[in-house]
Amino acid sequence: MVLSNDGLVFIQEREYCKLKAYRDSADIWTIGWGTTIYPTGHKVREGDIINQAEADTYLLFECDGISIKLGHMVNANLEQHEQDALISLSYNIGVQAFKTSTLLVVVNKGLPVIEDHFTRWNKIHKDGKLVPLAGLTDRRKKEFRLYDQGDYGRKRD
C-alpha cells in the first residue's frame, strides 16, 4: 500500500501544521502535521520547536510506516483513492485502532463499505469520556467520500 501525492495533500488539508508543540483536542502534545511521537520514538513535549522541513519529514515518515503496516493488514486489491482514504483514517486514529476496526473486516471480506464505518471514528477521549467532535465527523465524511467516490475534494472553512 502506498500513499499518493493527492493522498498526502488530502491529509495536509485536514491537519494543521504548527512548528511549536501544542496540546491537541485530546490534550496530547503534538507538533508539525499531527506528530505525537518523533521517528526516534520520543514523545513530543511542551516547548519542542521544529522547522517546516522537519514537520514535512515527520509526516512522510509516519505515512510511510502506516502504508507498510496497512499493506500487511489489508488483503483486498484497492484502488489508489481507497488506499489514500484508509491511510488518512489510520494517520488520524492510529494503526492499532484500524487493526481492530469493523472497517478492516469489511474491506478484507469485500463487503460494501458504508459511511458509518468511517464516521463512527468521530470521538476523542476527553476527561475519561468519549466525546464526538464535529470536525472529526466532517473529516470522516470526507474520508468516506474519498474511499467511495475518489473525491479528494478541497478543505472548506
Secondary structure, 3 states (H helix, E strand, C coil): CCCCHHHHHHHHCCCCCEEEEEECCCCCEEEECCECECCCCCECCCCCECCHHHHHHHHHHHHHHHHHHHHHHCCCCCCHHHHHHHHHHHHHHCHHHHHCCHHHHHHHHCCCCCHHHHHCCCEEEECCEEEECHHHHHHHHHHHHHHHHCCCCCCCC
